């Protein structure tokens, strides 16, 4: 059966190991007669620096997977689900039973929220952090316990630990943190998570970890039953619109989360799964994106500092900076130059966030606010 499945996967074009990588400069070149995404964006002449997307798009292998396999979109193809779960398990050194797919990490976060909200209580989250998904927790009756960041905008792990009480259902740690871009020191993070998870579920969001050299906490899930890792293909892999993410957890937690998912592992489209499988093969793409991001990020930080904007050292594809000493109407400058940026996250200090786009986009951004 396994041999038959492999042969079928190769037949429909998943056997991508032998596909040559295209020149990195060709990322902007369409694989079909018209690049619909570029066309859509250019209609408004906008520069998108708001949602932390990868400006270089999906990898060449992922694009090829989309195009070559569009004709099987009429089939459910559960074998593809088996393949992507197996690939993700190998990548994270866990078993297939420890992986659960979702339509982006957002669906996984929503499933966790529903699971922990069965009983009343509270949840602990850094402030500010990625909290759009917590509306589900709030709606289902959990009380938000916000823990301020340190003065250098890092998650205060000791304070997070001290905020936990007998009524805490969940502790959420976004690492690296969004919107600040700061990262927890791994040894301290492991120590904190290990202690909290003895009695409380800890959810670690690693959406941006691929922009760093830090190791995932996935190695903890089998020895610590209350740890959930959530990851996504939306950021470094450039598949934000394709909507595919996944959870890594103890089998018991995966089974419990599956009880809240109407069709387990099948909310993700066939093409998104194929693109994800292809993306995992394209290490060169990830490496090049990281290099380009690092260069554009450092340029932007240098230029922002010249404009008296204090910047937080970033471990991601976005920059957190203060407008307190900026002497123009920042958001008006963005609007006048057709740039979509972030918002104010902290009124004290007027802290905002900007996504790191391509170098030419960041030069236009800097010119717009000078």
N, C-alpha and C positions, 0 to 999 in steps of 0.2 A: 504493500500500500504506500509506504514512504517513497519507494522508487518511482511508482506511478505518479505520485503527487509532484515529485521533483521534475519528472519529464514533462508534466502538464504545465508547470510553472515556466519551464524553459520555452515551451512551445508558444506561450502567449507573450513571451518577451521579458520575463523576469530574469533570465540568465544574463545578467548585465556585467558580470565580472570581466568579460573581454571587451567591453565597450571602451574605446579610447576617449580620454578626456580632451575636450576641445580647448582651444586657447582661451585663457581667462578673460581676455578682452572681448571675447565673443558673447559674453553673458547677455549683453543688451540686444544681440541679434535674434530675431524671432525664428522659431523652428517651423512656423507656418507662415502663410502669405501675409498675415497681419498680426501684429502684436497688440492684442486687445487691451491689455493692461496699460501699456504705454499710451495707447490711443485715448483711453479713458482719462488717464491722468493729465495728458497734455491738453485735453479739451478745456480744462479749467486753468491751465498754466500754473498749476500748484506745485509746490515743493512740500512733500509730506515728511515732517519731522516731529510727529506727535505720538505715534503708537509703537515705537521701538521695533519697526519692521526691518528686515534685511533689505537694503536698497539694491542689492545685486541679484535679487530674485532667487528662485529655486536653482539648485545645481544643474549642470548640463545633463547629468544622468536622470535626475528627477523630471526634467522637461521632456526628455526622450520617452520616459515611462508614461507620462501623460499622453503624449501624441500617439505612440505606438499601440497603446492599449485602449484608446477611446472606444473602440468597437465592442469591447466586452462590458461596457457599462450597463448593459441590459441584464447582466447575470449577477447573482449574489456572491458567488465564488468564495465560499467559506475557507477553501484551502489557502487563499491569500491571507486571511486572518491568522491561520495557523503559522504561516511563514513569518509574518511580521512579528508575531508574539515570540516565536523562537529566536529570531534575530535580535530582538530587544533583550531577551533573557540572556543571551550569550554576551551581548555588549555590556550588560550590567552585572554579569557573573552571578545570576540568580536562576531559578527554575522557571519554566513556562507558567506554572501555577501562580507565580508571584507577579505576573504582569496583567494589567487590565487596560484596554484601549478606550479612548474617549474622543469626542469631537472637539479637539483642542484640550488643553489642560483645564479650561474653564468647566467643561462637563464633569471632569474628575473632581474638581473643587466643589462643584454643586452636589455631587453624590456624597462626598464626605460631609458636607454641611447637613444634608438630610439625615445621614446616618447618626451623627453625633447629637442631633437635635431631638432625638426620640424622648429624652428626658430633659427637664428644665435645668438651667445652670448658666454658666458664663463661658466665654472664650477669651483667650489672651492674644493680643496682636500688637506689634510695634506701631508707633505713630510718629511720622507717616510710614505706611507700607502699602502693598498692593491690596486694596480692600473692596474693589468693585464687587467681587464675588460674595462678600460677607452679607449682602442684603438678604440672602437666603437664611443665614443664621439669625439675623435680626427679625425677619418675618416669622420664623418658626419659634421665636420667643427666647433666644439666648441673649444674655447681656454682654455687651462689648466691654472688655477691660483693656484700655489702651495704655501701653507702656512707652513713655517718651524715649527718644534716641539719646545717645550720649552727645556731648557738646561737639564732637567731630562727626556727628551724623551716622554713627554706627548703631546697630542693634545692641541694646544693653542686655546681654544674656543673663547676667546675675539678677537684674531687675525682672526679667521675664520669668525666671525661676521663682523668685520671691512672690510674684503676682499670682501664682497657682495656689488654689485652695481646694477644699473637698468638693466644691461645686463646679470646678473647671472641667469642661467636656473636651476642650481642644486648645492646643497652643499652636499658632501658625508662625512659621519662620520662613521668610523669603530670603534666599541666599544665592547670589547677591541680592541685596534688597532693591526693590523698586518703590519709590523713585530715586533713591539716593545714590545707588550704584556701589555702595559699600559692601564688603564681604566680611563674614565672620571668620576669625582664626579657627582653623579646622579642629585642632585639639580641644579648644574651649567649647566649640559647638558640639562635638561628640560628647564631651563630659556633661554639658547642659541637657542635651537631648536624651542621653542615657538615663539621667536622674529623673527627668520629668516623665518619661515614658513608662516608668515603673507603675504609675497609677493613672496616667492621662495620655490620650492620643496626641501625638506630635505630628504635625503636617509640615514637611519641608518642601518648599517650592524652589526647584532648581532650574527655572526657566532660562536663566542667563548663565548657568554654570559653565557652558561650553565656551564662553568668552574668557574663561580663566584656566589656570592649570590645576585648580583644586580638585581633588578626588570627590566623587559623589559619596553620599552617605548610604548608598544602596547596600553596602556590605553589612549594615546593622540590622536589616529587616528580619532576618531569621532568628537572631538572638534576642530581639526586642519586639515583642508582638504588637506594640502600640505605635510603631513608627510607620508613617506613610510618606513616600517620596513621590512628588509629582513632577513630570517633565513634559516638554513640548517640542514639536518640530516647527513652531511658529517663528522662532528667533534666528539662531545661527543657520538653520537649514532653509530659511526663507519660504516656509509653507504656511504662513499665517492664514491666508485665504482658503487653504485646503482643509483646515481644521482637523488636526490630528495631534493628540497628546496621549500620555499614559501614566498609570500609577504603578509603583513598585511597593509591594507590602507582603506581609505574612499571608499565607493562604487563607486563613480564617477571615482576615479583614477584606481580602479580595472577594471572597464569597459573600460577605455581608454587603459590600458595595454593589456587587452584581445583583443582589436582591432588589436594589432601587433602580437598576437600569433595565428598561423594558425588553431590550434585545441585546444581551451582553456582548460587548466587543463589536457590535455591528452598527453603531451610529456613525462610523467612519466610512466614507465611500470607497469603492473598489480602487478608483484612481488615486485617491489620497494614500491608501495603503501601499500601492505600487510605488508611488513617488517617495514614500518614506523608506521603503526597502532599498530603493535606488540611492537615496540620500546617505544612508548608512555606509554605502560603499565608497562615497566620494570624499575621502579624507583631504585630498588636495584642495577641494573647494572650501572646506571648513578652514583649513590653514590659511588660504589666501584671503578669505573674508576677515579672519581675525587680524591679519597683517594690515589690510586696507582700513579696517575699523580703527585699529590702534593709531595709525598715522593721521587719519582724519580727526580722531578724538583729541590727540595731542595738539594738533594745529588749532582746533577750536578752543581748547582750554587756554592755550597761550594767548589767543586773540581776545577771549573774554576777559582774561586778567588785565589786558591792556586797557579794557573799558571799565576797569574798577569793579568787575564782577568776581566775587569770591567763588571759587570752584571746589567741589569735593572730588578727590581722587576717585576715578571711576574704574570699575572692573567689568563694565558692560558696554553696550552699544548706545548709551545715553549719558548725559552729563547733568548733574544737579548743581545749580549755581544761584547766587543771590543777586537780586536786583536792587538791593538797599541803597547802593551808591551809584546806580546807573541813572544818568540824568535825562533820559528821554522816555517817551511813552512806548515801552517795549512792545506791547501787544498791538499797538497802532502801527508800529514799524513793520511788524510781521504781516499784519493785514494788508498794508499798502503794497507789500512786495509779494503777495500771494504765497505766503509761507504759513503752513499749519504747524504750530508749536504746541507746547504744553500749557499748563495753567499754574496758578499759585497753589502750592501745597502747604506752605507754612507762611502765615501772614507776618509773623515776627521774622524779619530778615528778608521777606519777599522772595522765598525760595521757589524756583521753578525748575523745569526739566526740559531738555531738548534732545531729540533723537540724533544720533550720529549717522548722517547720510553719506553719500559719495563726497569725495573731496571738493568737486566743483559745486555741489549743493551747499557744503559748509562755507565755502568762500562767498557764495551768494548770501547766505544767512548772515555772516559777519558784515558784509558790505551793507546789508539792509539795516542793521542796528547801529552802525557806526555814526 
